[in-house]
């Protein structure tokens, strides 16, 4: 079982090197830029329902309005 696994790894490495040498290796896809989400602070006099919604992350954003 171990020899089969090592053989598969060796075949993969050799195929990668051959493709890289021939120039047939596919191009890497560009990564999409991530948008970080920052939660707005909760009002000190918020209701219980607003606190639960804030804790669950169910806030209205500018896009929702």
Secondary structure, 3 states (H helix, E strand, C coil): CHHHHHHHHHHHHHHHHHHHHHCCCCCCCCCCCCCCCCCCCCCCCCCHHHHHHHHHCCCCCCCCC
